[in-house]
């Protein structure tokens, strides 16, 4: 496992614990909740999250009770960051937590919600940084592969040139021998 992966796994486990229904006081409602708010997201099938988010968005925009519309904002954020969501969108989760905080600034759980927002924002930032690093690694790997190929190609050129040099040296030796023969014959003719 990569060195940074252990931290990410631990971070995701911590998020999972925060998101579990027993780990947060935000799930303890004082009044009867609207049916989507009574549902435990951990019981949802992963493919049901997009539909659940649409339903919650509809409630957040059109429900007659303002407190229900406001509470829907929190649950939209929760659905976007839930561990069973196959396509979590942490930036959307942060956005909806911001809307929820702005709509209910005097909420008794505001400190916990702000902590959630900070944690999710940190996770989003870490994931973005990881994606950048992964992209940089891929680019560096490609550059390294291209450089290795160039080095290999240069090595082949050098070997070819060494052979040509050896061939030229042999040719020069033969030419020297021929020249010496010619010189001997010239001396023999002058006598």
Secondary structure, DSSP 8 states (H G I E B T S, - for coil): --HHHHHHHHHHHHHHHHHSTTS-GGG--SS---HHHHS-GGGS-GGGHHHHHHHHHHHHHH-S-HHHHHHHHHHHHHHHH-TT-TT--HHHHHHHHHHHHHHTTT-TTHHHHHHHHHHHHHHHHHHHHHHHHHHHHHHHHHHHHHHHHHHHHHHHHHHHHHHHHHHHHHHHHHHHHHHHHHHHHHHHHH-
